């Protein structure tokens, strides 16, 4: 039984219909191409996580909870959009929230080995 919930005009622009919701759900399971290609050297290959490890990280409730932190989201966006992401990553290591996230990810990966 469907229930209609009244919304005002301001709220209506944030409502998605069933078709949109189904499209969002379908696209969430598709692989998404990387925005910018990454070249990995043989030396760096040991630091690359495989699909199973990445799925384990993504499914960790502890990591997902940490990623809700708005300042951490901004920090990650800054690294990702930087023309010098390694420099930004080094600077991010000075932030307690980023170090905690790193530790949670590494802990999660060590459990999966």
C-alpha positions in Angstrom: 0.0 0.0 0.0 1.5 3.3 -1.1 1.3 6.3 1.2 1.4 9.8 -0.1 3.4 12.2 2.1 2.6 15.9 1.4 5.6 18.1 0.6 5.8 21.9 0.1 7.2 23.4 -3.1 10.6 23.9 -1.5 10.8 20.3 -0.5 9.5 19.0 -3.8 12.7 19.8 -5.6 14.5 17.2 -3.4 12.1 14.4 -4.0 13.0 11.7 -6.5 10.4 9.5 -8.2 10.4 5.7 -8.4 12.1 5.7 -11.9 14.9 8.0 -10.6 15.4 5.9 -7.5 15.6 2.7 -9.6 18.2 4.4 -11.9 20.2 5.4 -8.9 20.2 1.9 -7.5 21.1 0.4 -10.9 24.0 2.8 -11.4 25.4 2.1 -8.0 26.2 -1.4 -9.0 28.0 -0.5 -12.2 31.7 0.0 -12.4 32.6 3.7 -12.9 35.6 4.7 -15.0 38.3 6.6 -13.2 38.2 10.3 -13.9 41.9 10.5 -14.5 44.0 7.5 -15.5 46.6 6.4 -13.0 49.9 4.9 -14.0 51.4 2.6 -11.5 55.0 1.6 -11.6 56.2 -1.9 -10.6 57.5 -0.5 -7.3 54.2 1.1 -6.5 52.1 -2.0 -7.4 52.6 -3.4 -3.9 50.5 -0.5 -2.6 47.5 -1.1 -4.9 44.4 -2.7 -3.4 42.5 -5.3 -5.4 38.8 -5.3 -5.9 38.1 -7.6 -3.0 40.1 -5.4 -0.6 38.4 -2.3 -1.9 35.0 -3.9 -1.4 36.0 -4.8 2.2 37.0 -1.2 2.8 33.7 0.1 1.3 31.6 -2.3 3.4 33.3 -1.5 6.7 30.7 0.3 8.9 33.6 1.8 11.0 35.2 3.4 7.9 31.8 4.5 6.4 31.0 6.2 9.7 34.4 8.0 9.7 33.8 9.2 6.2 30.7 11.1 7.4 33.0 13.7 8.9 32.5 16.8 6.8 36.1 18.1 7.4 37.5 14.7 6.4 35.4 14.8 3.2 36.7 18.3 2.4 40.3 17.0 3.0 39.8 14.0 0.7 38.3 16.2 -2.0 41.2 18.6 -1.7 43.6 15.7 -2.2 41.6 14.3 -5.1 41.2 17.6 -7.0 44.8 18.8 -6.4 47.3 19.2 -9.2 49.8 17.8 -6.7 47.9 15.1 -4.8 51.0 13.6 -3.2 51.9 16.9 -1.6 48.3 17.2 -0.4 48.4 13.7 1.0 51.6 14.4 2.9 49.9 17.5 4.4 46.8 15.5 5.3 48.8 13.1 7.3 49.2 15.9 9.8 45.4 15.8 10.5 44.3 13.5 13.3 41.0 12.6 11.5 42.9 11.5 8.4 45.5 9.5 10.3 42.6 7.7 12.1 40.9 6.9 8.8 44.3 5.6 7.4 44.7 3.4 10.5 41.1 2.0 10.1 41.7 1.2 6.5 45.0 -0.5 7.1 43.5 -2.5 10.0 40.7 -3.6 7.7 43.1 -4.6 5.0 45.3 -6.6 7.4 42.2 -8.6 8.6 41.5 -9.6 5.0 44.9 -11.0 4.2 
